[in-house]
Amino acid sequence: MDQDIHREAIQYERLTQEIYTAILKKEGINNITVEHNISLEGRSGVQHQIDVLWRFKQAGIEHAVLIECKNYASNLTLEKTRNFFGVLHDIGNVRGIIVTKTGYQSGAAKFAKFYGIQLKILRKPILEDWSGRIKNIRTHLEVSTLSSNDDKKLSIKVFLNAGNKDETKRLNKLIESGELKISLSSESYFLNKDNEIVGEKIGHWVLNQLKILDKEEGGPYVETISLKDKYILIKENEVDEVLVGVDKLEVTYYVEKFSSETISYGERIVDAILRDFDTEDVEHVKRNNEKH
Protein backbone atom coordinates (compact mmCIF):
# COMPACT_ATOMS: atom_id res chain seq x y z
CA MET A 1 0.00 0.00 0.00
CA ASP A 2 2.78 2.42 0.97
CA GLN A 3 4.54 1.60 -2.31
CA ASP A 4 1.38 2.43 -4.26
CA ILE A 5 1.03 5.77 -2.47
CA HIS A 6 4.70 6.57 -3.11
CA ARG A 7 4.40 5.64 -6.80
CA GLU A 8 1.29 7.80 -7.23
CA ALA A 9 3.05 10.72 -5.52
CA ILE A 10 6.00 10.45 -7.92
CA GLN A 11 3.62 10.31 -10.90
CA TYR A 12 1.86 13.42 -9.61
CA GLU A 13 5.19 15.24 -9.29
CA ARG A 14 6.21 14.27 -12.83
CA LEU A 15 2.83 15.39 -14.12
CA THR A 16 3.40 18.77 -12.47
CA GLN A 17 6.88 18.99 -14.01
CA GLU A 18 5.52 18.19 -17.46
CA ILE A 19 2.68 20.68 -17.23
CA TYR A 20 4.93 23.57 -16.17
CA THR A 21 7.38 22.64 -18.92
CA ALA A 22 4.50 22.83 -21.42
CA ILE A 23 3.28 26.18 -20.03
CA LEU A 24 6.71 27.78 -20.25
CA LYS A 25 7.32 26.37 -23.72
CA LYS A 26 3.97 27.71 -24.92
CA GLU A 27 4.81 31.16 -23.53
CA GLY A 28 8.12 31.08 -25.44
CA ILE A 29 10.24 31.65 -22.33
CA ASN A 30 13.91 30.73 -22.78
CA ASN A 31 16.73 29.89 -20.39
CA ILE A 32 14.43 27.86 -18.17
CA THR A 33 14.75 24.32 -16.87
CA VAL A 34 12.05 22.44 -14.98
CA GLU A 35 13.56 19.66 -12.86
CA HIS A 36 12.11 16.91 -10.69
CA ASN A 37 13.25 15.70 -7.26
CA ILE A 38 16.09 18.15 -6.64
CA SER A 39 18.03 18.60 -3.40
CA LEU A 40 18.90 22.18 -2.38
CA GLU A 41 20.94 23.29 0.61
CA GLY A 42 19.41 26.04 2.69
CA ARG A 43 21.21 28.87 4.41
CA SER A 44 21.06 26.79 7.59
CA GLY A 45 23.10 24.03 5.93
CA VAL A 46 20.10 21.68 5.85
CA GLN A 47 19.35 19.82 2.61
CA HIS A 48 15.77 20.19 1.32
CA GLN A 49 14.10 17.84 -1.15
CA ILE A 50 12.25 19.83 -3.81
CA ASP A 51 9.53 18.10 -5.82
CA VAL A 52 9.78 20.36 -8.88
CA LEU A 53 12.27 23.17 -9.41
CA TRP A 54 11.86 25.83 -12.08
CA ARG A 55 14.97 27.97 -12.68
CA PHE A 56 15.23 31.07 -14.82
CA LYS A 57 17.53 34.03 -15.43
CA GLN A 58 16.46 37.64 -15.55
CA ALA A 59 18.88 40.52 -16.09
CA GLY A 60 21.74 38.09 -15.53
CA ILE A 61 20.46 37.04 -12.11
CA GLU A 62 19.29 33.48 -11.49
CA HIS A 63 15.96 32.98 -9.82
CA ALA A 64 14.11 29.83 -8.86
CA VAL A 65 10.53 28.73 -8.30
CA LEU A 66 10.02 25.79 -5.94
CA ILE A 67 6.91 23.65 -6.44
CA GLU A 68 5.57 21.49 -3.62
CA CYS A 69 3.33 18.66 -4.90
CA LYS A 70 0.71 17.16 -2.59
CA ASN A 71 -1.25 14.30 -4.11
CA TYR A 72 -3.90 14.57 -1.38
CA ALA A 73 -7.58 13.66 -1.48
CA SER A 74 -8.36 16.23 1.25
CA ASN A 75 -7.74 19.95 1.63
CA LEU A 76 -4.16 20.92 2.44
CA THR A 77 -3.62 22.07 6.02
CA LEU A 78 -2.01 25.20 7.43
CA GLU A 79 0.75 23.00 8.86
CA LYS A 80 1.86 21.78 5.42
CA THR A 81 1.80 25.33 4.07
CA ARG A 82 3.92 26.62 6.97
CA ASN A 83 6.41 23.80 6.48
CA PHE A 84 6.85 24.76 2.83
CA PHE A 85 7.24 28.42 3.80
CA GLY A 86 10.08 27.36 6.11
CA VAL A 87 11.86 25.69 3.19
CA LEU A 88 11.42 28.80 0.99
CA HIS A 89 12.76 31.04 3.76
CA ASP A 90 15.77 28.81 4.44
CA ILE A 91 16.79 28.60 0.77
CA GLY A 92 16.12 32.29 0.09
CA ASN A 93 15.63 34.27 -3.14
CA VAL A 94 12.97 31.85 -4.39
CA ARG A 95 9.25 31.88 -5.13
CA GLY A 96 6.92 29.10 -4.09
CA ILE A 97 3.98 27.22 -5.60
CA ILE A 98 1.95 24.47 -3.98
CA VAL A 99 0.03 22.05 -6.17
CA THR A 100 -2.61 19.69 -4.80
CA LYS A 101 -5.66 17.76 -6.02
CA THR A 102 -8.56 18.93 -3.83
CA GLY A 103 -8.08 22.32 -2.20
CA TYR A 104 -6.77 24.22 0.81
CA GLN A 105 -8.06 24.88 4.31
CA SER A 106 -8.94 28.51 4.95
CA GLY A 107 -5.95 29.05 7.25
CA ALA A 108 -3.56 27.59 4.69
CA ALA A 109 -4.99 29.81 1.95
CA LYS A 110 -4.77 32.93 4.12
CA PHE A 111 -1.20 32.18 5.18
CA ALA A 112 -0.06 31.44 1.62
CA LYS A 113 -1.63 34.61 0.23
CA PHE A 114 0.10 36.79 2.85
CA TYR A 115 3.53 35.32 2.07
CA GLY A 116 3.09 35.24 -1.70
CA ILE A 117 2.88 31.48 -2.13
CA GLN A 118 0.77 30.58 -5.14
CA LEU A 119 -1.80 27.83 -4.65
CA LYS A 120 -2.85 25.60 -7.53
CA ILE A 121 -5.27 22.72 -8.09
CA LEU A 122 -4.07 19.95 -10.42
CA ARG A 123 -6.48 17.09 -10.96
CA LYS A 124 -8.55 15.12 -13.39
CA PRO A 125 -11.45 17.27 -14.58
CA ILE A 126 -14.66 17.18 -12.56
CA LEU A 127 -18.12 18.44 -13.52
CA GLU A 128 -17.53 22.04 -12.40
CA ASP A 129 -14.39 22.28 -14.53
CA TRP A 130 -16.55 22.01 -17.67
CA SER A 131 -18.68 25.05 -16.81
CA GLY A 132 -18.62 27.38 -19.83
CA ARG A 133 -16.59 24.87 -21.85
CA ILE A 134 -17.40 22.24 -24.42
CA LYS A 135 -17.23 18.84 -22.78
CA ASN A 136 -18.37 16.39 -25.43
CA ILE A 137 -18.13 16.77 -29.20
CA ARG A 138 -20.50 14.84 -31.42
CA THR A 139 -19.30 14.59 -35.03
CA HIS A 140 -21.62 13.42 -37.80
CA LEU A 141 -19.82 12.78 -41.06
CA GLU A 142 -21.54 12.29 -44.40
CA VAL A 143 -19.46 11.32 -47.42
CA SER A 144 -20.56 11.40 -51.04
CA THR A 145 -18.46 9.42 -53.46
CA LEU A 146 -18.65 7.84 -56.88
CA SER A 147 -20.04 4.34 -57.03
CA SER A 148 -17.46 1.58 -57.29
CA ASN A 149 -19.93 -1.12 -58.38
CA ASP A 150 -19.03 -2.84 -61.65
CA ASP A 151 -22.43 -2.09 -63.17
CA LYS A 152 -22.38 1.54 -62.05
CA LYS A 153 -18.93 2.67 -63.14
CA LEU A 154 -18.16 6.17 -64.29
CA SER A 155 -18.14 6.54 -68.08
CA ILE A 156 -16.94 9.41 -70.25
CA LYS A 157 -18.19 10.25 -73.72
CA VAL A 158 -15.78 12.42 -75.72
CA PHE A 159 -17.05 14.98 -78.25
CA LEU A 160 -14.34 15.95 -80.71
CA ASN A 161 -13.94 19.26 -82.47
CA ALA A 162 -12.32 18.89 -85.91
CA GLY A 163 -10.21 21.87 -86.81
CA ASN A 164 -10.89 21.89 -90.55
CA LYS A 165 -12.71 20.05 -93.38
CA ASP A 166 -9.85 17.66 -94.04
CA GLU A 167 -9.72 16.66 -90.40
CA THR A 168 -13.50 16.22 -90.37
CA LYS A 169 -13.34 13.90 -93.41
CA ARG A 170 -10.56 11.87 -91.83
CA LEU A 171 -12.49 11.43 -88.59
CA ASN A 172 -15.59 10.38 -90.50
CA LYS A 173 -13.60 7.76 -92.41
CA LEU A 174 -12.14 6.41 -89.18
CA ILE A 175 -15.62 6.22 -87.69
CA GLU A 176 -17.01 4.43 -90.76
CA SER A 177 -14.14 1.94 -90.80
CA GLY A 178 -14.28 1.35 -87.08
CA GLU A 179 -10.68 2.49 -86.72
CA LEU A 180 -11.35 5.49 -84.53
CA LYS A 181 -9.20 4.78 -81.45
CA ILE A 182 -9.13 7.14 -78.49
CA SER A 183 -6.79 6.04 -75.71
CA LEU A 184 -8.37 7.85 -72.74
CA SER A 185 -7.79 6.56 -69.22
CA SER A 186 -7.35 7.89 -65.70
CA GLU A 187 -3.62 8.15 -66.48
CA SER A 188 -4.11 10.20 -69.66
CA TYR A 189 -3.44 13.93 -69.99
CA PHE A 190 -4.93 16.64 -72.13
CA LEU A 191 -2.55 18.18 -74.66
CA ASN A 192 -2.21 21.62 -76.14
CA LYS A 193 -2.04 22.37 -79.87
CA ASP A 194 1.74 21.80 -79.77
CA ASN A 195 1.20 18.26 -78.47
CA GLU A 196 2.45 19.18 -74.97
CA ILE A 197 0.90 17.94 -71.73
CA VAL A 198 -1.25 20.50 -69.92
CA GLY A 199 -2.77 20.32 -66.45
CA GLU A 200 -3.22 17.23 -64.29
CA LYS A 201 -4.26 13.72 -65.24
CA ILE A 202 -7.64 13.60 -66.94
CA GLY A 203 -9.11 11.14 -64.45
CA HIS A 204 -8.29 13.33 -61.44
CA TRP A 205 -9.34 16.50 -63.24
CA VAL A 206 -12.73 15.09 -64.23
CA LEU A 207 -13.48 14.00 -60.64
CA ASN A 208 -12.85 17.52 -59.41
CA GLN A 209 -15.34 18.93 -61.94
CA LEU A 210 -18.26 16.75 -60.90
CA LYS A 211 -20.80 18.24 -58.50
CA ILE A 212 -21.51 15.09 -56.50
CA LEU A 213 -21.97 16.72 -53.07
CA ASP A 214 -25.44 18.04 -53.92
CA LYS A 215 -26.59 14.74 -55.43
CA GLU A 216 -28.79 12.15 -53.77
CA GLU A 217 -27.57 8.57 -53.64
CA GLY A 218 -28.20 6.74 -56.89
CA GLY A 219 -28.15 7.86 -60.49
CA PRO A 220 -27.30 7.79 -63.26
CA TYR A 221 -26.27 11.44 -63.30
CA VAL A 222 -24.98 13.07 -66.46
CA GLU A 223 -22.81 16.17 -66.48
CA THR A 224 -21.39 17.96 -69.49
CA ILE A 225 -17.97 19.58 -69.16
CA SER A 226 -17.13 22.08 -71.89
CA LEU A 227 -13.47 22.39 -72.88
CA LYS A 228 -11.35 25.00 -74.60
CA ASP A 229 -7.90 24.57 -76.14
CA LYS A 230 -7.71 20.94 -75.04
CA TYR A 231 -6.58 18.16 -77.39
CA ILE A 232 -6.12 14.39 -77.42
CA LEU A 233 -4.41 11.96 -79.77
CA ILE A 234 -6.42 9.79 -82.13
CA LYS A 235 -4.79 6.42 -82.96
CA GLU A 236 -2.11 7.18 -80.39
CA ASN A 237 1.30 5.52 -80.89
CA GLU A 238 0.41 4.59 -84.47
CA VAL A 239 2.04 5.93 -87.60
CA ASP A 240 -0.98 7.97 -88.60
CA GLU A 241 -1.87 9.32 -85.14
CA VAL A 242 -3.46 12.76 -85.21
CA LEU A 243 -4.03 15.54 -82.64
CA VAL A 244 -7.70 16.53 -82.38
CA GLY A 245 -9.46 19.17 -80.30
CA VAL A 246 -11.96 18.15 -77.62
CA ASP A 247 -15.20 20.14 -77.54
CA LYS A 248 -16.71 18.63 -74.40
CA LEU A 249 -16.97 15.57 -72.18
CA GLU A 250 -20.22 13.95 -71.18
CA VAL A 251 -19.73 12.12 -67.87
CA THR A 252 -22.21 9.55 -66.59
CA TYR A 253 -21.86 8.40 -63.00
CA TYR A 254 -23.62 7.07 -59.89
CA VAL A 255 -23.34 8.37 -56.34
CA GLU A 256 -22.90 6.42 -53.10
CA LYS A 257 -23.29 7.97 -49.65
CA PHE A 258 -21.75 6.90 -46.35
CA SER A 259 -22.32 8.33 -42.90
CA SER A 260 -20.73 7.87 -39.51
CA GLU A 261 -20.97 9.45 -36.10
CA THR A 262 -18.34 9.79 -33.40
CA ILE A 263 -18.52 11.26 -29.91
CA SER A 264 -15.42 12.65 -28.23
CA TYR A 265 -15.97 12.59 -24.48
CA GLY A 266 -14.14 15.30 -22.59
CA GLU A 267 -13.18 13.09 -19.67
CA ARG A 268 -11.46 10.73 -22.11
CA ILE A 269 -9.68 13.52 -23.97
CA VAL A 270 -8.50 15.62 -21.02
CA ASP A 271 -6.10 13.97 -18.58
CA ALA A 272 -5.65 16.83 -16.11
CA ILE A 273 -6.49 20.49 -15.51
CA LEU A 274 -4.32 23.03 -13.69
CA ARG A 275 -6.45 25.67 -11.98
CA ASP A 276 -5.44 28.66 -9.85
CA PHE A 277 -7.00 28.26 -6.40
CA ASP A 278 -7.44 32.00 -5.83
CA THR A 279 -8.74 33.17 -9.23
CA GLU A 280 -10.20 29.79 -10.32
CA ASP A 281 -8.71 30.40 -13.78
CA VAL A 282 -7.79 27.27 -15.73
CA GLU A 283 -4.12 27.74 -16.60
CA HIS A 284 -3.45 24.53 -18.53
CA VAL A 285 -5.34 21.59 -19.96
CA LYS A 286 -3.35 18.39 -20.47
CA ARG A 287 -4.74 16.04 -23.08
CA ASN A 288 -4.37 12.29 -23.04
CA ASN A 289 -2.25 12.21 -26.20
CA GLU A 290 0.42 14.38 -24.57
CA LYS A 291 3.39 12.57 -23.04
CA HIS A 292 3.03 12.10 -19.33
N, C-alpha and C positions, 0 to 999 in steps of 0.2 A: 504493500500500500504506500509506504513512504517513498519507494522507488518511483511509483506512478506519479505521486505528487511532485517529486523532484523533476521528473522528465517533463511534466506539463508546465512546470515553472520555467524550465530552460526553453521550451518551445515558445512560451509567451514572451520571454525576453528576446528571442531571435525574431519573433514576429514584430516586436517593437522596433528592433534594429532595422529590419527590412522596410518598415513603413516610414521611418524617419529618413532612411536613405532615399526612398522614392520621393518623399516630399521635397527634400533638398535638391535632388536631381531635377525635379519638375520646375523648381524655382530658379534653376540655372546658377546655383551658388557653387563657386569653386573653392579649392583649398580646404575642403572639409572631409573628414573621415568619421565614420560612425562605427564604433567598435563595441564588441560584446565581451562581458566578463573581464573587466580590466581592474588591476590592483593599483591604487594610488596611495602614496604616503602623505599623510597630513602634516601640518606644522608641528603637531605633537610628537611625530615620529611613528604614529600608529598607521598600519596599513589598512586601507578600506577597500572592500570589494564593491565595484561599480557594475551594475547590470548592463547599462548601455552608456557609452561615452561619446559625445559629439564635440569634436574639436574644430575650431576655425580661427583664422587670422584676420585681424582688422587693423589697418594702419600699422602693420608690422608687429602687432602685439597678439600673442596667442591667448585665446579664450577657450573655455570649455563649458559644455552643458552636461550635467550628470542626470541620468534618467533612472529612477527607481521603479522597478516593475513588480507589481503585487497582483498575482493571479488569484484574487480572493473572490469568494462568492458572497461576501458581506461587505458593508461599508467600512472603509479604512478608518482606523481610530486616530485620535489625537496623538497617542503615544508613538505610533509608527511615523507620523508626520514630524514630530519633534526629533525622533532618532535620525531621520534623514537630514533635518536642519543641522543637527550636530555634525554630521559628515561634511555638509557643504561649508560650514563655518571653519572646520578644522583644515580642510583642503585650501579654501580661500580662492578668491578671484574666479568663482564659478557661478553658473546659474543652475537652478534645479527644476526638474519636472518629475512628477509622480504619475504613473500610469497604472490604472486598476480596472477591473471588469464591471463593478457594480456602482460604487459611488463613495462618498466621504461623509463621515459624521460631521455635524455642524461645527464642533470645536476644531476639528482637523481643517475644515475649509476656511474657518476664520483665521486660524494660525497661519496657514499657508498663504493666504491673501496678504496678510500683514507683512510677511517676510519675502514676498515676491516669488513664491514657489508656485509654478503652474500645475494645475490639476487636470488630468485627462482621463477619459473613459475609453478603453479599447476593448471591444467585445464583438461577438457575433451580433448581427442586427436583430433587434426585437421590433415589435409592432410599432411602437412610437417613433422609431428611427425612420419609418417610411412615410411619416406625415409630410405632405406636400411634395412627395417624390413618387415616381413611377415604380411600383413594386414588381408587377408581372406584365410581360409583354406578350400579347397574342398576335401571331403572324399568320395571315391567311394568304397563301400563294396560289395564283392561277397562272398556268402556262398554256399558251397557244403555240402549236407547232404543226408542221406539215405531216400528213399521214405517212407512215412507213409501211403500210400494208401493200403487198404485191399488186393487188387489184385496184389500188388507189394511189398509185405513184404520180409524182409530178411529171407533166409532159409539156414540151415547148414546141410550138409551131412557128416556123421562121418564114417571114414574108420578105422576099428579096426585092431590091430596087435596082433594076438594070440601068446602067448609065447611058446607054445609047441603043440605037436600033440593032446594030450588029450583036451587041451583048444580049439583047432581048431574043433575037433569032437563035443564038447559040443555046440559051437557057431552054427555049422551047424545044429545040432538037433533043437536048439532054433529057428533058421531061418525057418526050414522046418515045425515046429509046430506052427509057428506064435507067439511064446512066447518071442521072443527077445524084451526086454523092455529097452530102454535107456532113463533115466530121465535127459534130458539136457535142461536147461532153462537159462535165463539171470542171474538167481540167483545161478546157479551151479558153482562149482569150479572143477578145475583139481586136481587130487590126485597124490601122488608119490607111489612107489611100496610098501610102508608101510601103505598105506591107509590114508595118512595125507594130509591135504589141502596145496596146493602150489599156490603161486601167487594170483592174483586178480580174481574177478568173471569172468567167461568165457565170458558172454555177453559183458562186458566192455573191456576185453582183445581183443576179436575178432574185435570190432569196431576200436581199435587202430592199428590193423594190416592192415586194408583195405586201399588201395591207392585211395581214392575217389576224392582227390583234382585235379588230372590230368584227370579225367573222364568228358566227356560231359554229359549233362542231358539225362536221358533215361536209357537204359539197355535192357535185363538183362546183368550184368557183373558177371563173375565167377572168383573167385580167390581161389587158393589152398594154404593152410597154412600147411607146414610140421611141425611135432611135434617130440620131443624126450623126453623120460622119463616122459611122461604124461599119466595118467590113468583115467578111469571112471568106475563107477559101473554099471554092467548089472543086471537087476532085483533088483534094489535098494530097500532096506527095506523088502525084502522077505527072506525066510529061505535059499534059495539056491543062494543068490546074489553072484556075482563073480567080481573081479577086473581085468579089461582088458586094455591093452595098446592101445593108440590111435596113429595111423600112420600119419594121416593127416585129415584136415577139408577142405571140398569144400563148399565155401560160395557163394551163388547167391544173388544178390542185384540189386536195381535200385537207380539211383541218381536224386535228385532234386536240382535245383539251385535257389537262391534268390539273388537279388541285391538291393542296396539302395544307395542313395547319400545324403550327408548333406553338408551344407556350414556354416562355422563358421565365421561370420562377425566380424572384429576387433573392430568396434565401439560398437558392442553389448557385446563383451567380456571384453573390457578394459573400466573401469569407469573413471580413471584419470591417468595423467602422471605428475611426478615431474621432471622438467628440470632445470639445472643450467643456469641462465641468461647469465653468462660470458662465460662459456665453451660450452654451449648448450648440454652438456652431459645429457642423461636421467638417473636419479638416482633411480627412482622407478616407477614401473607400477602397478597400483591397478586394480585388476580384479573385475568383478561384483559379483562373488561369495564370495568375502571377506567381512567380516562384516564392516559396515560403519556407 
